[in-house]
Amino acid sequence: MKGEFKIKEKMGKPIYAHIILTVIENNKNELIINFDNNLPYETKLSIEFGILYYYQQYIKLSKKVGLSVNIDYVHGIPVDTTAIVLCYSAIKAMADALAFEIKGLLITENGDFIFSKGI
């Protein structure tokens, strides 16, 4: 299942990121994330955290346990694309791929990111 999320906003500060990923359910009862080796370490960490955050919510609510995620495309702009913007974008791309939104995730009008503690 293909998922994509692009954000380009000026909400108190410029925010930009674009992520495309592919999600496949697996029988391994684990999360597997595959990255392009050319991505910077910090970018990988930010996206990985977003996917893990989503995954923990997803398995609690959907009762499905194994996912393989391939990161197909990442685009950012220095200054506008921060770790939290990538994290948020990865969560939203996962939601798009699986048609499964998690609650408690938003951006305020000032550009602050709010994440719920989960279930």
Summary of the structure (lengths in Angstrom):
residues: 119
radius of gyration: 13.7
end to end distance: 24.8
largest distance: 43.3
contacts: 349
relative contact order: 0.28
helix: 32%
strand: 34%
